[in-house]
Amino acid sequence: MVANVLIRHNTALFERAVDLVVKQAAIPTLQAEAAAHDKIARANAFRRMMTGGAIAIAAVGIGYGAALFFGRDHQLPPVVDTTQTEKRDDRIPTTEKLPQDSKTERTEAPAPEVTPKPDTTTPTQAPKPPDVVTADFNKFLTREIDWQGSHWSLVSGHHFNDEHDATWDHAWCYTRRLVNGVDVNVDLVNRASPTARPQAPVSPSMTLASIGVNDASALELASKCVWLDKSSFSANDYEAPAGRAEAANKLVAQDGWDAMGSDLPSMPLWNVSFDQCQTQCEGDNRCAAITYDKKHSACFMKGDASVLVKDPDATMAAKQVVGGKLQYSSLVFYKNTVVVGESYSNVPSAYADCVMACAMDQKCLGFNFDSPNKMCSMLDRVDSLALFKGVASGSKTAGN
């Protein structure tokens, strides 16, 4: 029995010893946890201090700003009514005296609050802005036609003073053609009012000639224009623009050029001045151009003109009807001289016709005219020149 008691006693002591060893081993861990909690507590305290300081600084700044703002005026500025878009003159004027600006701080007590009376007046409605009216605008009609082997676009314009007009104020019709890479605008008809007689053709005869028409054919083309009022006109319904007849008969002169061919019968007129020659042509409806031989005082009136050649002893002049189709040739002429080269054509001809044939043919680089036999030879290669009595010749300069 004694032995059993001792064994139980010794076991209790052993357990206490083991528990003491375990607690001693946990001491460093507990110390580390305590140190960590201490650091966290210090950090939280520092953060709260900094936050409080920042709030205090912000409060000081706001207070200082408010002091600067409200130091001048002790009340807020009046609220402006922004619902009106125009200046009103029918508002009831206020009797409240606005405080004056002052840089010094005010010390007087604030004014007692006054309850404002409700505004029972009904604001006047802002006037409605007037509707925008479109003024000075045009309406166009376009007609596409095939005429004289070509396609044409005829455009009719109509001008209105404003959008409320029942009809247009004046109208016109024109066409456009591409001539040698240039866009040419040709005015055909002008209508001064819906009831006025239309005038045509409007563009000068030279402009008409540049697109291949004359006054007569331009009137025919103008009769195909379409209008908003559904009017239609024949060539006989048009009136010539003022001064057009005089302008059409006026000659435009170019010195140093000769218009070849198309002489009227009984030409030339001898022993006349250039002015006399010009006056004679302007008074003759058959005459479209002249060439004046300055050396022999001779006047050649012509029914047509197309090719001009250089001649220092000549002056030519043309009316508008042919002025737009004149072509300037680079032919240089020789007397009693033959052009040596390769001939591709030999035909009987007059001298002027021989010159025009070579001038109009791109292949022709030179010609020989046998005066005694009235023969014209055209060449597509020119090598040289040689003296030969009775032969009049010519050659084109380089680059033509």
NORDA-V27227 format. One line per field, one symbol per residue. ss: DSSP state (H for helix, E for strand, C for the rest). phi: phi as a letter, one per 40 degrees, with the letter a starting at -180 (. if undefined). psi: psi as a letter, one per 30 degrees, with the letter a starting at -180 (. if undefined). A space follows every 50 residues. Layout:
ss->???
phi->???
psi->???
This chain:
ss->CHHHHHHHHHHHHHHHHHHHHHHHHHHHHHHHHHHHHHHHHHHHHHHHHH HHHHHHHHHHHHHHHHHHHHHHCCCCCCCCCCCCCCCCCCCCCCCCCCCC CCCCCCCCCCCCCCCCCCCCCCCCCCCCCCCCCCEEEEEEEEEEEEECCE EEEEEEEEEEEECCCCCCCEEEEEEEEEECCEEEEEEEEEECCCCCCCEE CCCCHHHHHHCCCCHHHHHHHHCCCCCCCCCCCCHHHCECCCCHHHHHHC CEEEEEEEECCCECCCCCEECCCHHHHHHHHHCCCCCCEEEEECCCCEEE EECCCCEEEEEEEEEEEECHHHHCCCEECCEEEEEEEEEEEEEEEEEECC HHHHHHHHHHCCCCCEEEEECCCCEEEEEEEEEEEEEEEEEEEEEECCCC
phi->.cccccccccccccccccccccccccddcccccccccccccccccccccc ccccccccccccccccccccccbcbccccccccccbcbbbcccccccccc caccccbccccccbccccccccccccccccccbcbfbbbbbbbbbbafgb cbbbbbbbcbcaccccaccaaababbbcbfgbcbcbcbbbbcacbcccba ccccccccccbgbbcccccccccccbbccgcbbcccccbcddgccccccc cbcbcgbbccggccdgccccfbcccccccccccbcccbabbbcccbfbbb cbcaaabbbcaccbbbabcccbccbcbbcccbbbbfabccibcbabbcac ccccccccccccccbaabbcccbfbbbbbbabbabacacgbbbaacccgc
psi->eeeeeeeeeeeeeeeeeeeeeeeeffeeeeeeeeeeeeeeeeeeeeeeee eeeeeeeeeeeeeeeeeeefeekglllkkkjgfkflkkfgkkkkfkkkkk kkflkkfllkkkkkjkkkjfkkkkkkkkklkkkklilkkkkkkklkkhgl kkjkkkkkkkelffkfllelllkllkkjjhgkjkkjkekkjflfflkkkl lelleeeeffgglaeefeeeeefgkllegglkklffflkklkgeeeeefk kkkjkgkkjkahkllgklklhlleeeeeeeefgjffkfllkkjeeghkkj kkflkekklkjfglklkklfffffgkkjlgkklkkhkkkkajkfkjlkll eeeeeeeeefjffkfllkjjeefhkkkkkgkkelkkkjkgkkllkklkf.
